[in-house]
Amino acid sequence: MSSSSNPFTNWKSWIEQILRPQPPEHLIHEKLEAIRSELPPPVIWLLGKTQSGKSSLIRTLTGSTQAEIGNGFRPCTRTAMLFDYPDPDTAFIRFLDTRGLAEAGYDPSEDMHWCDQQAHLLIVVMKAMDQQQSTVINTVRRIHKTHPGKPVIVVQTALHEGYPDNAYEHVLPYPFDNGNIDPAVPPDLRCSLLKQREDFKDIKASFIPVDFTTEEEGYDPADYGIDALWQSIEDIFPYGIKAMLEQNSSADDFTGIHWHSAHPHIIGYAVSAGLAAAIPVPAASITSVVTVQAKMFHSIAHVYGLPLTRQSLSEISSAIGVGVLAGLGGRELMKFIPIYGQSVGLGISALYTAGVTYGLGKTLCYYFAQSKRGGSVNPELLRKVYQSEFERGRLMLRKRFKRTPSS
């Protein structure tokens, strides 16, 4: 492997390629798209009437604001919309939204055919007290007949509309575990929930009652039922999506709008870098990994509104050690080992590279957070941040790279 094709021969080469990625912007987009085609992100198809709560569901699952969702949706058929989270380049989860099925004059045939081929999971969203669901149910039956193995979750929303009065509070603890409905649930709501379940008697589906409300509505918690919905999704997807969306951190320097904005992008780039590392051609995969990392570093700099400089990259790479980057190159050598290298070695390389990329991204966030405060950056703290975030990223992403034996 020549030094020109391996940016890990020295840290100066790595910094140069991060600062000045060789491929032009449109080619980087194409490269990311090609990488992601190897293991496309899971697609959740949202089906339901207008105002049934589909946007609220996306906001609650991803933490995105309504404005972000509105800007992020893009058409994929004449009327269906695709929402890549956090964006098309770094998406690690996708939502398909179809036009309200009960709308007059809407023929959903084209959307149904397209979405049917793309979706991994069908989430049917219906208001808990709305019994006029025949169009939705007939459509689900049609989909189920064609693809009986496609998982179906029925999310029953706006539970508070079935409460006796405005002062009534959520029943706690959550009374719908394991498909049961606790007697403490108000009778009218209970009756309506059961009636909707009866409409799906010939379809294998999970039923998750939820109530996602705003702070002004005064219900506590505002994301009632979210844990049950996540459990249902995690039972279907072996990708650890919830862990990837979680933004918990013990470091105060990571809190704030910049860190929260950067987090999903770092996840997306880490997944892409891991996929690039799984390419069974060492030189090609190293180049792709650095291209992805370069895009991530520039994206983080944009989020923080600070320039990405040689000095910042030098301080980070010097603190965490050149051995980290060299170690990534060492993992590549396993790909040459027959059988082991083509299966186990690829999985290890993918997860390791994803963890490295996640750790690097978080370390840059910490560096920028300190810079915004005008303080000096301690190399020892940078090293500790990298080490803890590398481990966090490795654990978080191991389900995504399930071929890895350590997972």
MARNU-215291 format. One record per residue (C-alpha): z, x, y; residue number from 1; residue in one letter. Coordinates in steps of 0.02 Angstrom, whole numbers. Each point is the difference from the previous one (the first is absolute). Example, Ala and Ser with C-alpha at 12.3 -4.5 7.8 and 13.67 -1.06 7.14 Angstrom:
BEGIN
ATOM        w        u        v     i   aa
ATOM      390      615     -225     1    A
ATOM      -33       69      172     2    S
# end
This chain:
BEGIN
ATOM        w        u        v     i   aa
ATOM        0        0        0     1    M
ATOM      -53       81      163     2    S
ATOM      119       12      146     3    S
ATOM     -123      -98      107     4    S
ATOM       14     -151     -116     5    S
ATOM      187       11      -24     6    N
ATOM       98      -32      160     7    P
ATOM      162       45      -88     8    F
ATOM      -39      185       -7     9    T
ATOM       99       16      162    10    N
ATOM       87     -115      121    11    W
ATOM     -114       48      146    12    K
ATOM     -149      -70      -94    13    S
ATOM       94     -162      -37    14    W
ATOM       51      -19      183    15    I
ATOM     -178       30       59    16    E
ATOM      -69     -134     -116    17    Q
ATOM      136     -123       51    18    I
ATOM      -34       29      185    19    L
ATOM     -188       -1      -18    20    R
ATOM      -54      -98     -154    21    P
ATOM     -177       49      -44    22    Q
ATOM      -75     -169      -46    23    P
ATOM      -43     -113      147    24    P
ATOM      101     -160       20    25    E
ATOM     -123     -115      -88    26    H
ATOM       -9      117     -150    27    L
ATOM      189        2      -11    28    I
ATOM       -3     -190       -8    29    H
ATOM     -129        9     -139    30    E
ATOM      103      130      -94    31    K
ATOM      156     -107       11    32    L
ATOM      -97     -150      -60    33    E
ATOM      -68      100     -148    34    A
ATOM      174       63      -44    35    I
ATOM       76     -174        5    36    R
ATOM     -137      -72     -108    37    S
ATOM       75      100     -144    38    E
ATOM      158     -107        4    39    L
ATOM      -25     -144      122    40    P
ATOM      154      -78       79    41    P
ATOM       63     -163      -73    42    P
ATOM      -75     -156       80    43    V
ATOM      107     -155       28    44    I
ATOM     -102     -157       25    45    W
ATOM       86     -130      109    46    L
ATOM      -56     -177      -33    47    L
ATOM       62     -154       90    48    G
ATOM      -25     -126      137    49    K
ATOM       -3       46      184    50    T
ATOM      176       26       70    51    Q
ATOM       73       15     -175    52    S
ATOM       88      164       44    53    G
ATOM     -124      134      -57    54    K
ATOM       15      106      158    55    S
ATOM      190      -12       -3    56    S
ATOM       -3       61     -178    57    L
ATOM     -103      155       46    58    I
ATOM      109       36      151    59    R
ATOM      158       -8     -104    60    T
ATOM      -67      106     -142    61    L
ATOM      -75      136      110    62    T
ATOM      106      -10      157    63    G
ATOM     -159      -16      104    64    S
ATOM        1     -102      157    65    T
ATOM     -108     -154       20    66    Q
ATOM     -110       92      124    67    A
ATOM      -29      143     -122    68    E
ATOM      -49     -122     -135    69    I
ATOM     -118      -92      115    70    G
ATOM      -85      161       51    71    N
ATOM       -1       69     -176    72    G
ATOM      -90     -140      -89    73    F
ATOM     -185       26      -21    74    R
ATOM     -129     -115      -80    75    P
ATOM      -56       37     -177    76    C
ATOM     -101     -159      -28    77    T
ATOM      -55     -132      124    78    R
ATOM      176      -71       10    79    T
ATOM      120      106     -104    80    A
ATOM       98      142       82    81    M
ATOM       64      165      -67    82    L
ATOM      157       82       69    83    F
ATOM       20      183      -46    84    D
ATOM      177       63       22    85    Y
ATOM       31      107       98    86    P
ATOM     -187       24       37    87    D
ATOM     -165       16      -95    88    P
ATOM       13      190      -16    89    D
ATOM      177        7      -68    90    T
ATOM       22     -170      -80    91    A
ATOM      118       -2     -149    92    F
ATOM        4     -190       -7    93    I
ATOM     -128     -130       49    94    R
ATOM       13     -186       38    95    F
ATOM     -143     -122      -18    96    L
ATOM       14     -156      105    97    D
ATOM     -116     -147      -23    98    T
ATOM      -30     -142      120    99    R
ATOM      113     -151      -19   100    G
ATOM      -62      -89     -156   101    L
ATOM       28     -175       65   102    A
ATOM     -105       24      157   103    E
ATOM     -139     -128       20   104    A
ATOM     -176       66      -31   105    G
ATOM       58      161      -80   106    Y
ATOM      -87       47     -162   107    D
ATOM      106      139      -77   108    P
ATOM     -123       45     -139   109    S
ATOM      -60      163       76   110    E
ATOM      176       58       44   111    D
ATOM       65      -47     -171   112    M
ATOM     -133      102      -89   113    H
ATOM       25      155      109   114    W
ATOM      190       -5        0   115    C
ATOM        6      -36     -185   116    D
ATOM      -80      169      -34   117    Q
ATOM      113       98      118   118    Q
ATOM      175      -69      -22   119    A
ATOM      134       67     -117   120    H
ATOM      127     -134       39   121    L
ATOM      -17     -179       63   122    L
ATOM      138      -63      115   123    I
ATOM      -12     -186       32   124    V
ATOM       91      -44      161   125    V
ATOM       56     -179       28   126    M
ATOM      130      -82      108   127    K
ATOM      142      -62     -110   128    A
ATOM       -2     -177       71   129    M
ATOM     -190      -20        2   130    D
ATOM      -60     -100     -150   131    Q
ATOM     -181      -14       59   132    Q
ATOM      -57      152      -98   133    Q
ATOM     -136      -67     -114   134    S
ATOM     -138      109       75   135    T
ATOM      105      156      -20   136    V
ATOM       55      -42     -177   137    I
ATOM     -177      -43      -57   138    N
ATOM      -62      166       70   139    T
ATOM      137       96      -91   140    V
ATOM      -44      -91     -161   141    R
ATOM     -181       52       22   142    R
ATOM       50      181       26   143    I
ATOM      121       -6     -146   144    H
ATOM     -134      -69     -115   145    K
ATOM     -115      146       41   146    T
ATOM      139      132       -2   147    H
ATOM      147      -66     -102   148    P
ATOM       82      172        2   149    G
ATOM        8       16      189   150    K
ATOM      183       -7       55   151    P
ATOM       48     -148      110   152    V
ATOM      152      -13      114   153    I
ATOM       31     -164       90   154    V
ATOM       98       34      160   155    V
ATOM       80     -160       64   156    Q
ATOM       33       22      186   157    T
ATOM       92      -82      145   158    A
ATOM      148      -58     -105   159    L
ATOM       97      -50      156   160    H
ATOM     -120     -146       24   161    E
ATOM       86      -77     -152   162    G
ATOM      177       24       66   163    Y
ATOM      102     -156       47   164    P
ATOM       14       52      184   165    D
ATOM      -25      145      119   166    N
ATOM      179       59      -23   167    A
ATOM      -20       22     -187   168    Y
ATOM        3      183      -52   169    E
ATOM      -83       92     -146   170    H
ATOM       88      -17     -167   171    V
ATOM       75      169      -43   172    L
ATOM       -8       90     -114   173    P
ATOM     -186      -31      -26   174    Y
ATOM       -3     -153     -116   175    P
ATOM     -172       24      -82   176    F
ATOM       25      151     -113   177    D
ATOM      -89        6     -168   178    N
ATOM     -101     -156       38   179    G
ATOM      154     -112       14   180    N
ATOM       45     -115      143   181    I
ATOM      187       -6       34   182    D
ATOM       79     -175       24   183    P
ATOM       55       59      174   184    A
ATOM     -180      -15       62   185    V
ATOM      -25     -159      105   186    P
ATOM      -69     -144     -107   187    P
ATOM     -159      -32      100   188    D
ATOM      -47      184       -2   189    L
ATOM       41       15     -184   190    R
ATOM     -109     -150      -41   191    C
ATOM     -148       67       99   192    S
ATOM       13      174      -78   193    L
ATOM        2      -74     -175   194    L
ATOM     -149     -113       40   195    K
ATOM     -102      151       54   196    Q
ATOM       48       92     -159   197    R
ATOM      -57     -149     -102   198    E
ATOM     -173       14       80   199    D
ATOM      -16      175      -77   200    F
ATOM       58      -48     -174   201    K
ATOM     -162       58      -82   202    D
ATOM        0      168       92   203    I
ATOM      115      146      -35   204    K
ATOM       80       37      168   205    A
ATOM      160       60       81   206    S
ATOM       80     -106      136   207    F
ATOM       90       85      144   208    I
ATOM       76     -111      136   209    P
ATOM       15       94      166   210    V
ATOM       38      -36      182   211    D
ATOM      -66      131      122   212    F
ATOM       58      -50      174   213    T
ATOM       13       72      174   214    T
ATOM      161       53       84   215    E
ATOM      -14     -149      118   216    E
ATOM        7     -122     -146   217    E
ATOM      174       64      -40   218    G
ATOM       -3        7     -190   219    Y
ATOM       90      141      -88   220    D
ATOM      -76       95      -83   221    P
ATOM     -168      -14       87   222    A
ATOM      -87       65     -155   223    D
ATOM       82     -118     -125   224    Y
ATOM      -69       31     -175   225    G
ATOM      -86      164       38   226    I
ATOM       91       95     -138   227    D
ATOM      -55     -127     -131   228    A
ATOM     -180       10       62   229    L
ATOM        4      190       -6   230    W
ATOM       69       -3     -177   231    Q
ATOM     -140     -115      -54   232    S
ATOM     -132      114       79   233    I
ATOM       78      158      -72   234    E
ATOM        0      -79     -174   235    D
ATOM     -190      -12       14   236    I
ATOM      -44      162       89   237    F
ATOM       62      165      -73   238    P
ATOM      -28       87      167   239    Y
ATOM      170       -8       83   240    G
ATOM      -72      -85      154   241    I
ATOM      169      -55       64   242    K
ATOM       64      179       -1   243    A
ATOM     -154       57       94   244    M
ATOM       28     -131      135   245    L
ATOM      184       35       20   246    E
ATOM       40      102      154   247    Q
ATOM      181       42      -30   248    N
ATOM       57      173       52   249    S
ATOM      168       82       21   250    S
ATOM      -65      111      139   251    A
ATOM       26      -73      174   252    D
ATOM     -147      101       63   253    D
ATOM     -118     -104     -105   254    F
ATOM       50     -168       72   255    T
ATOM      -95      -82      140   256    G
ATOM     -170      -74       28   257    I
ATOM      -96      163      -26   258    H
ATOM       73       33     -171   259    W
ATOM      -24     -180      -55   260    H
ATOM     -181        5       61   261    S
ATOM      -37      165      -87   262    A
ATOM       84      -42     -167   263    H
ATOM     -134     -111      -81   264    P
ATOM     -137      120       54   265    H
ATOM       92      146      -80   266    I
ATOM       15     -101     -160   267    I
ATOM     -186      -37        4   268    G
ATOM      -50      181       29   269    Y
ATOM      123       62     -132   270    A
ATOM      -79     -117     -128   271    V
ATOM     -175       58       52   272    S
ATOM       50      183      -12   273    A
ATOM       73      -31     -173   274    G
ATOM     -161      -82      -56   275    L
ATOM     -100      144       72   276    A
ATOM      108      123      -97   277    A
ATOM      -44      -90     -161   278    A
ATOM     -183       47       19   279    I
ATOM      -29      117     -148   280    P
ATOM      -89      132      105   281    V
ATOM      128      115       84   282    P
ATOM      -98       61      151   283    A
ATOM      -66     -174       39   284    A
ATOM      171      -80      -15   285    S
ATOM       88      129      110   286    I
ATOM     -129      -25      136   287    T
ATOM       21     -189      -12   288    S
ATOM      189       13        5   289    V
ATOM       -3      104      159   290    V
ATOM     -125     -121       78   291    T
ATOM      117     -145      -36   292    V
ATOM      151       96       66   293    Q
ATOM      -95       45      158   294    A
ATOM      -39     -183       31   295    K
ATOM      183      -44      -28   296    M
ATOM       63      132      121   297    F
ATOM     -118      -58      137   298    H
ATOM       49     -182      -31   299    S
ATOM      186       41       16   300    I
ATOM      -32       97      160   301    A
ATOM      -92     -154       67   302    H
ATOM      148     -112      -45   303    V
ATOM      123      114       92   304    Y
ATOM     -119       31      145   305    G
ATOM       22      187      -16   306    L
ATOM     -130      137      -28   307    P
ATOM      -17       83     -168   308    L
ATOM       10      186       36   309    T
ATOM      -11      163      -93   310    R
ATOM      180       34       50   311    Q
ATOM       65     -162      -76   312    S
ATOM      -92       28     -164   313    L
ATOM       54      182       -5   314    S
ATOM      183      -47       23   315    E
ATOM       -9     -132     -137   316    I
ATOM      -95      107     -125   317    S
ATOM      112      150       34   318    S
ATOM      157     -105      -24   319    A
ATOM      -50      -83     -164   320    I
ATOM      -77      159      -69   321    G
ATOM     -175       50      -43   322    V
ATOM       53      -16     -182   323    G
ATOM      -12     -189       15   324    V
ATOM     -184        9       38   325    L
ATOM      -28      138     -125   326    A
ATOM       92     -105     -129   327    G
ATOM     -125     -139       26   328    L
ATOM     -137      123      -40   329    G
ATOM       95       51     -156   330    G
ATOM        2     -179      -61   331    R
ATOM     -187        1       11   332    E
ATOM      -10      133     -134   333    L
ATOM       69     -122     -129   334    M
ATOM     -161      -97       12   335    K
ATOM      -87      141      -93   336    F
ATOM      112      -20     -153   337    I
ATOM      -96     -101     -132   338    P
ATOM       72     -173      -38   339    I
ATOM      166       37       86   340    Y
ATOM      -85       41      162   341    G
ATOM     -112     -152       -5   342    Q
ATOM      141     -125      -26   343    S
ATOM      178       57       27   344    V
ATOM      -50      137      122   345    G
ATOM      -99     -120      108   346    L
ATOM      144     -121       10   347    G
ATOM      123      136       49   348    I
ATOM     -119       68      129   349    S
ATOM      -30     -172       76   350    A
ATOM      184      -44       17   351    L
ATOM       49      173       60   352    Y
ATOM     -136        0      133   353    T
ATOM       46     -176       56   354    A
ATOM      182       56       16   355    G
ATOM      -49      155       98   356    V
ATOM     -109     -102      117   357    T
ATOM      137     -130       26   358    Y
ATOM      126      140       36   359    G
ATOM     -117       84      123   360    L
ATOM      -32     -163       92   361    G
ATOM      185      -40       16   362    K
ATOM       38      177       56   363    T
ATOM     -129      -16      138   364    L
ATOM       82     -165       53   365    C
ATOM      168       89       11   366    Y
ATOM      -80      142       98   367    Y
ATOM      -80     -120      124   368    F
ATOM      160     -102       17   369    A
ATOM       94      159       47   370    Q
ATOM     -138       53      118   371    S
ATOM        6     -168       91   372    K
ATOM      184       29       30   373    R
ATOM      -40      170       73   374    G
ATOM      108       91     -126   375    G
ATOM      -41      156      -99   376    S
ATOM      -44      -20     -184   377    V
ATOM      112       91     -123   378    N
ATOM     -101       75     -144   379    P
ATOM      143      -30     -121   380    E
ATOM        3     -186       44   381    L
ATOM     -189      -10      -19   382    L
ATOM       16       76     -173   383    R
ATOM      137     -124      -49   384    K
ATOM     -100     -147       66   385    V
ATOM     -153       55      -98   386    Y
ATOM       97       26     -161   387    Q
ATOM       88     -169        7   388    S
ATOM     -158      -94       52   389    E
ATOM     -105       86     -133   390    F
ATOM      122      -61     -131   391    E
ATOM        6     -174       78   392    R
ATOM     -190       -8       -1   393    G
ATOM      -13       61     -179   394    R
ATOM      122     -132      -62   395    L
ATOM      -79     -136      106   396    M
ATOM     -177       34      -57   397    L
ATOM       24       40     -183   398    R
ATOM      -40     -179      -54   399    K
ATOM     -164       14       94   400    R
ATOM      -46      151     -106   401    F
ATOM       66      -68     -162   402    K
ATOM      -96      124     -107   403    R
ATOM      129      129       55   404    T
ATOM      118       36     -146   405    P
ATOM      148       28      116   406    S
ATOM      -13     -180       57   407    S
# end
